[in-house]
Amino acid sequence: MYDQVIDKDYINKLLKAAKHPRMEEIKKIMEKAKSRVKLNHMEIAILLNAHDKVQLEEVYEIAGQIKEEIYMGQIALKRYQS
């Protein structure tokens, strides 16, 4: 079922092409995200490939800021259905 929706080859190609991102790339993408500009697939793949401690700290710090701005301190509860 999901094979019809998710193009595994495309995702794997993106992740492979985005391996070993430079800190400059990550900072540029995170600035774009902070501005609420939609990220493209390659930019998302680059963030997913962030690998060292400094890169991950940058991603998590800005992601936390964005989350805080969106939810403004509210607790979001998600209901799961089985």
HELIX and SHEET records of a PDB file:
HELIX    1   1 TYR A    2  GLN A    4  5                                   3    
HELIX    2   2 LYS A    8  ALA A   17  1                                  10    
HELIX    3   3 MET A   23  LYS A   34  1                                  12    
HELIX    4   4 HIS A   41  LEU A   48  1                                   8    
HELIX    5   5 LYS A   53  TYR A   71  1                                  19    
END                                                                             
